[in-house]
Amino acid sequence: MATILQSLARVSREARTLHDIRSDDCNLAIWERAPIEGMERLLEGDPEDLRFVTPLHKLEERMRAEMAANNYVKGPEQARLIEDVADLAEMFCSIIDSHELEVRLEIITTDSCRKFHADYVVARLITTYVGDGTQWLEQPDADRVAQGLEPERINQMSAGDIGIFKGKMGTATPAIHRSPPIGDLGQKRLLLVFNHAQQS
C-alpha cells in the first residue's frame, strides 16, 4: 500500500523558507509576512493588467514604465510596490537560477482559476497585495481532488504572504491550488505572479 505524503508544504514567518522549494520533499514554500499598507489605492481609477518579460536588472525601470502606461496611480504606494516586486524578483531569480523572468500584475474581480489545479511550470511565485490570498491543499486533500472528491480542508494564504508553487514540470506531486472564490462578493484582488521567462 502506498504511503500518503502528509505534507510537502513549508510555511514560516521567515523569508528563507522560500529556498526550501529547491528540496525534493517540498512542493510549496510560503513566507508569511504582513501586507504592505496602502496598496488598495493602486486599484483606484482604471488600471489594467501588466504582463511582460524582463531581465532582472531592468525590472524596476520596466515596472515604472508599464504602470505609467496602464493607468496606475502615482505616489508612494506605487513606489513601495515596485520596490517590493524588485526585492521578490531578486529572491525568486536566485532560487530558480535565472536572470530573466515573466512578471504579471493582475487585477482580479471574477472567480478566475476557480478549480483546484497545478500549473504547467517548474515553479511559480504568487503573492496577493490586495484581497483574499490563494487557496492551497495539503497532499491528502490534493489526492482527494485527483480522485474527483471534495477536499476536507482548504488552506489559504493571506494578503502579503509569498508562495512559491512547484508545478508539473518540477515534480510528480505539484502544489494544488486555486484562486479564492470572490465573484459574488464584489471584491478586487491585486495579484503578482512570477514565472521563469522560458516557461512564459
Buried (B, 14 or more C-beta within 10 A) or exposed (E): EEEEBEEBBBBEEEEEBBBBBBEEEBBBBBBBBEBBEBBBBBBEEEBBEBEBBBEBEEBBEBBBEBBEEBEBEEEEBBEBBBEBBBEBBEBBBEBBEBEBBBBBBBBBBEBEBBEBBBBEBBBBBBBBBBBBBBBBBBBBBBBBBEEEEEBEEBBEBBBBBBBBBBBBBBBEBBBBBBBBEBEEEEBEBBBBBBBBBEBB
